[in-house]
């Protein structure tokens, strides 16, 4: 999204732009598949906030894309041996107590140091939570959804001081009915994109740049780097001369979270037709899964499972059949014998081992700050520029953050060559 938005902006303003794409498709961590019979986003999925201020809403309108709001109130929680939690007052109390803990976290942030993690703070706050086992486990599940799943990382790896310090747009979370990939394809129209062009080396100076890989080389006045933070952290691209020390330090300090998806197609649905999200309550969230019918409110046979952090990394190293059995086990704890023993089709993402991503999206770990995002966004002379969600101090970790960073980088390039 960052590269395409920058390229479109520069092209409109009269610049000659070539996009070098390592994959055989556009979009990077935006990837929509139709293999299971319905559009499924295997990477980015939601437009977060349907406010008119959200630039993605403008893009959706511009390209006449239909959206569907996710109703988080239609979250169905289950307890092993007890079935579905049906009492509305339990849900209300779970949300209320979870919000109280979030408010308390915001209080603690005022005096937190840069090196403190969310780990100890959240554990102490959870231990002091009162109520039945359903309420306690529900609060634990809800907080994990609001914090760990959103950031793609476990509490221990998340900065207490800088969590939730970024900006957001108001409104509902929306899914694009045909997936994010449909938007990317429309945006990419008219761009000169060279696919399967993996970049290994970038040489730069005030006189220009040279980009090279197994496909050959190309010279340009300026290069915009929009690879994910995870790729920069692994030093897959050799820069000559080396990047400035301050930029390298920011790359090292920032964290790359991981959120993987397992998409399963069954013969027939066994979950509630009006559910938007499903989850199993437990005394631990170490193997917590969120399940989403795709699409919701339809006679769909596709169920998406979302996993994050350490659990997502562990799953990447497991055989496919073991992953299936792990998920079917959780589903049987929720729905009993109505869960079939076989899955007709399955797709499993592996963003952590993807050499062109090395993770899902950035976060602020202990020892880092939002200033590192700002430092990462700064050009190196008039030849080297950076964009991507990790370079957006206001909206890191989001598609709209990536989009806006591309527009910002385009302006930086225009200014450098004006």
C-alpha positions in Angstrom: 0.0 0.0 0.0 2.8 2.5 0.8 4.6 1.8 -2.4 1.5 2.0 -4.6 0.2 5.1 -3.0 3.5 6.9 -3.4 4.0 5.7 -7.0 0.5 6.9 -8.0 1.0 10.3 -6.4 4.4 10.7 -8.2 3.0 9.5 -11.5 0.1 12.0 -11.3 2.7 14.8 -10.7 4.7 14.0 -13.8 7.5 11.8 -12.4 8.7 8.6 -14.1 8.2 5.8 -11.6 9.1 2.1 -11.7 7.9 -0.2 -8.9 10.1 -3.2 -8.1 8.0 -5.9 -6.5 9.6 -9.1 -5.1 6.4 -11.1 -5.3 4.4 -12.2 -8.3 1.4 -10.1 -7.2 0.9 -6.5 -5.9 0.0 -5.7 -2.3 2.7 -7.1 -0.1 1.0 -7.9 3.3 -2.3 -7.3 1.6 -3.3 -10.6 0.0 -6.8 -11.7 -0.9 -7.5 -15.3 -1.9 -10.6 -16.8 -3.6 -9.5 -20.4 -3.4 -12.0 -21.4 -0.8 -15.0 -20.0 -2.7 -15.3 -16.6 -1.0 -12.9 -13.7 -0.8 -10.6 -14.1 2.3 -8.0 -11.6 3.3 -4.9 -13.5 4.4 -3.1 -10.4 5.5 -4.7 -7.0 6.3 -8.5 -7.2 6.6 -10.2 -4.3 8.2 -10.6 -0.6 7.4 -10.3 0.6 11.0 -12.8 3.4 11.5 -15.4 4.4 8.9 -15.0 8.1 9.7 -14.9 10.4 6.6 -11.4 11.4 7.9 -10.1 7.9 7.2 -8.4 8.1 3.7 -9.3 4.5 3.0 -13.0 5.4 3.1 -12.3 7.9 0.4 -10.5 5.2 -1.7 -13.4 2.8 -1.2 -15.9 5.4 -2.4 -13.6 6.4 -5.3 -13.4 2.8 -6.5 -17.1 2.0 -5.7 -16.1 -0.8 -3.3 -18.8 -2.3 -1.1 -18.0 -2.8 2.6 -19.5 -4.8 5.5 -19.2 -3.6 9.1 -18.0 -6.1 11.8 -20.4 -6.2 14.7 -18.1 -6.9 17.7 -21.1 -7.1 19.9 -22.0 -10.3 18.1 -19.0 -12.1 19.7 -20.0 -15.5 21.0 -17.9 -16.9 23.9 -17.8 -20.5 25.0 -16.6 -22.3 28.1 -15.5 -26.0 27.9 -18.1 -28.2 29.4 -20.6 -25.4 29.7 -21.2 -24.4 26.1 -22.1 -20.9 25.0 -22.2 -18.0 27.5 -25.8 -16.9 27.0 -26.2 -14.3 29.8 -26.0 -10.8 28.3 -25.1 -9.5 31.8 -21.9 -11.6 31.7 -20.8 -10.0 28.5 -21.6 -6.6 29.8 -19.6 -7.3 33.0 -16.7 -8.7 31.0 -16.4 -5.6 28.8 -16.9 -3.3 31.8 -14.1 -5.0 33.8 -11.8 -5.1 30.8 -12.3 -1.4 30.2 -11.5 -0.7 33.8 -8.2 -2.5 33.4 -7.5 -0.5 30.2 -8.2 2.7 32.1 -5.8 1.6 34.8 -3.1 0.9 32.2 -3.5 4.4 30.9 -3.0 5.7 34.5 0.2 3.6 34.8 1.5 4.9 31.5 2.0 8.4 33.0 4.9 7.3 35.1 6.1 4.3 33.1 9.7 4.2 31.8 10.6 3.4 28.2 11.9 -0.1 29.3 8.7 -1.4 31.0 6.7 -4.0 29.3 3.0 -4.7 29.6 3.7 -8.1 31.0 4.0 -7.5 34.7 1.3 -4.7 34.8 -1.3 -6.7 33.0 -0.7 -9.8 35.1 -1.1 -7.9 38.3 -4.3 -6.2 37.1 -5.8 -9.6 36.0 -5.0 -11.2 39.3 -6.9 -8.5 41.1 -10.0 -9.0 38.9 -13.0 -10.3 40.9 -15.9 -12.5 39.8 -16.8 -16.0 38.6 -14.4 -18.0 36.5 -16.5 -17.0 33.4 -16.0 -13.3 34.2 -12.3 -13.7 35.0 -11.5 -15.8 31.9 -13.8 -13.5 29.8 -11.8 -10.4 30.9 -8.6 -12.2 30.1 -9.8 -13.2 26.6 -11.2 -9.7 25.9 -8.1 -7.9 26.9 -5.9 -10.2 24.9 -8.1 -9.4 21.9 -7.9 -5.6 22.5 -4.2 -5.6 23.1 -2.2 -8.7 22.1 -4.2 -9.7 19.0 -4.4 -6.1 17.8 -0.7 -5.6 18.1 0.3 -9.1 17.0 2.5 -9.6 20.0 2.4 -10.9 23.6 2.2 -8.5 26.5 5.8 -9.2 27.5 7.1 -7.8 24.2 4.9 -4.7 24.2 5.9 -1.3 25.7 3.7 -0.2 28.6 4.5 3.4 28.0 3.7 3.6 24.3 0.9 1.1 23.9 -2.2 2.9 22.5 -0.4 6.2 22.2 -1.0 6.3 18.4 -3.9 8.0 16.8 -7.1 6.3 15.4 -10.1 7.1 13.4 -13.6 6.9 14.9 -16.4 4.6 13.7 -16.9 1.0 12.8 -14.4 -1.5 11.5 -15.2 -2.5 8.0 -14.4 -5.4 5.7 -14.2 -4.9 2.0 -16.7 -7.4 0.5 -14.3 -8.4 -2.3 -11.2 -8.1 -0.1 -8.4 -5.6 0.2 -6.7 -7.2 -2.8 -9.5 -5.8 -5.0 -8.6 -2.3 -3.9 -4.9 -2.9 -4.5 -5.5 -4.1 -8.0 -7.6 -1.0 -8.8 -4.9 1.3 -7.4 -2.1 -0.5 -9.2 -3.7 0.2 -12.6 -1.4 2.2 -14.8 1.7 1.6 -12.8 4.9 0.2 -14.2 5.3 -2.8 -11.8 8.2 -5.2 -12.3 7.2 -8.4 -10.6 9.7 -11.0 -9.1 12.3 -8.3 -8.9 14.0 -9.1 -5.6 16.3 -6.2 -4.5 19.6 -7.3 -2.9 21.7 -4.2 -3.1 21.1 -0.4 -3.1 24.0 2.0 -3.8 23.2 5.6 -3.2 24.9 9.0 -3.3 23.9 12.6 -3.9 24.4 11.8 -7.6 21.7 9.1 -7.7 21.1 5.5 -6.9 21.6 2.0 -8.3 19.3 -0.8 -7.4 20.3 -4.4 -8.2 19.3 -8.1 -7.8 19.4 -11.4 -9.6 17.3 -9.7 -12.4 19.9 -7.1 -13.2 20.2 -3.5 -12.1 18.5 -0.1 -12.5 19.6 3.5 -12.0 17.4 6.2 -10.7 17.5 9.7 -9.2 15.8 8.5 -6.0 14.7 5.2 -4.4 11.8 4.8 -2.1 12.1 1.8 0.3 8.7 0.4 1.3 9.8 -3.1 2.4 8.4 -4.2 5.8 10.3 -3.5 9.0 11.0 -7.2 9.3 12.9 -7.2 6.1 15.0 -4.2 7.2 15.7 -5.9 10.6 17.0 -9.0 8.8 19.4 -6.8 6.7 18.2 -8.6 3.5 19.1 -5.5 1.5 22.7 -4.4 1.4 23.0 -0.6 1.5 26.2 1.1 0.2 27.1 3.2 2.1 25.5 1.7 5.2 22.4 3.5 6.5 23.0 6.2 9.2 23.6 4.8 12.7 20.5 6.5 14.1 18.2 4.9 11.5 19.8 1.5 12.1 19.2 1.9 15.8 15.6 2.6 15.2 15.2 -0.4 13.0 16.8 -2.5 15.7 14.6 -1.1 18.5 11.2 -1.4 16.8 9.4 -4.7 16.9 7.7 -6.8 14.2 4.6 -8.5 15.5 3.0 -11.7 14.0 -0.6 -12.5 13.2 -1.3 -15.6 11.3 -4.5 -16.9 9.8 -5.8 -20.5 9.3 -8.8 -20.6 6.9 -10.9 -23.8 6.9 -13.7 -24.8 4.6 -16.2 -27.3 6.0 -19.0 -29.2 4.3 -21.6 -27.2 6.3 -21.6 -24.6 9.0 -21.9 -25.7 12.7 -21.6 -22.2 14.2 -24.4 -19.6 14.9 -25.5 -17.9 11.7 -25.5 -14.5 13.4 -22.1 -14.7 14.9 -19.3 -12.3 13.8 -16.7 -13.7 16.1 -16.3 -16.8 18.3 -13.9 -17.7 21.1 -13.2 -20.2 23.8 -12.6 -19.0 27.3 -9.7 -20.5 29.3 -7.5 -19.7 32.3 -4.7 -18.8 29.9 -4.4 -17.0 26.6 -1.2 -18.7 25.5 -3.1 -20.6 22.8 -6.0 -18.2 22.3 -7.8 -18.3 18.9 -10.4 -16.0 17.5 -12.7 -17.6 14.9 -14.5 -15.6 12.2 -17.2 -16.9 9.9 -16.4 -15.7 6.3 -18.5 -13.9 5.5 -20.6 -13.3 8.6 -24.4 -13.5 8.5 -24.4 -15.8 5.5 -24.7 -19.5 4.9 -20.9 -19.8 4.6 -18.9 -22.9 5.2 -15.6 -21.0 5.7 -14.2 -20.3 9.1 -11.1 -18.2 9.7 -8.9 -18.7 12.8 -6.7 -15.9 13.9 -3.6 -16.5 16.1 -0.8 -14.1 17.2 2.5 -13.6 18.9 4.5 -16.6 20.2 1.6 -19.0 19.4 1.6 -17.8 15.8 5.3 -18.4 15.5 5.0 -21.9 17.0 2.3 -22.8 14.6 4.4 -21.9 11.6 6.8 -24.7 12.5 4.0 -27.4 12.9 2.8 -29.8 10.3 -0.5 -28.8 8.7 -2.4 -31.8 10.1 -1.3 -31.0 13.6 -2.5 -27.4 13.2 -5.9 -28.7 12.0 -6.2 -31.0 15.0 -5.3 -28.2 17.4 -8.1 -26.0 16.0 -10.6 -28.8 15.8 -9.9 -29.6 19.4 -10.8 -26.0 20.4 -13.9 -26.0 18.2 -15.1 -29.3 19.8 -14.6 -27.7 23.3 -17.0 -25.0 22.0 -19.5 -27.0 19.8 -19.1 -30.6 20.9 -19.7 -33.5 18.5 -21.3 -31.2 15.8 -17.7 -30.4 14.7 -16.7 -32.7 11.8 -13.5 -34.7 11.9 -12.4 -33.5 8.5 -11.7 -30.2 6.8 -12.4 -30.0 3.1 -9.8 -27.3 2.4 -7.4 -25.3 4.5 -5.0 -22.4 4.0 -2.3 -21.4 6.6 -0.3 -18.2 6.4 3.3 -18.0 7.5 4.1 -14.3 7.6 6.9 -14.8 10.2 8.9 -17.0 7.8 7.9 -15.0 4.7 11.2 -13.6 3.4 9.4 -10.6 1.9 7.7 -9.7 5.2 9.3 -11.4 8.2 6.3 -10.6 10.3 2.9 -8.9 10.1 3.2 -5.3 11.3 5.3 -3.2 13.6 4.8 -2.4 17.3 6.6 -0.5 20.0 8.5 -2.9 22.3 10.2 -2.0 25.6 13.2 0.2 24.9 11.7 1.8 21.8 9.4 4.8 21.2 7.2 6.4 18.6 10.2 8.6 17.8 11.8 5.6 16.2 9.0 5.5 13.7 9.7 9.2 13.0 13.4 8.6 12.6 12.8 5.7 10.2 10.7 8.0 8.0 13.5 10.5 7.4 15.2 10.6 4.0 18.9 10.1 3.5 19.9 13.0 1.4 18.0 13.4 -1.8 18.4 9.8 -3.0 17.0 7.5 -0.3 13.5 7.6 1.1 11.4 5.4 3.4 7.7 4.6 3.7 5.5 1.9 5.2 3.3 1.5 8.3 6.4 1.3 10.5 7.5 4.8 9.4 4.2 6.4 10.4 4.4 7.8 13.9 0.6 8.6 14.1 -0.8 5.4 12.6 1.8 2.6 12.9 0.7 -1.0 12.2 -2.2 0.0 9.9 -3.1 0.0 6.2 -4.2 3.7 6.5 -0.8 4.4 8.1 1.0 2.8 5.2 -1.1 4.7 2.7 -0.5 8.0 4.3 3.3 7.3 4.7 3.4 6.7 0.9 1.8 10.1 0.3 4.3 11.7 2.7 7.3 10.1 1.0 6.0 11.3 -2.4 6.0 14.8 -1.0 9.5 14.4 0.3 10.7 13.2 -3.0 9.0 16.1 -4.9 10.5 18.6 -2.4 14.0 17.1 -2.9 13.8 17.5 -6.7 11.9 20.8 -6.9 
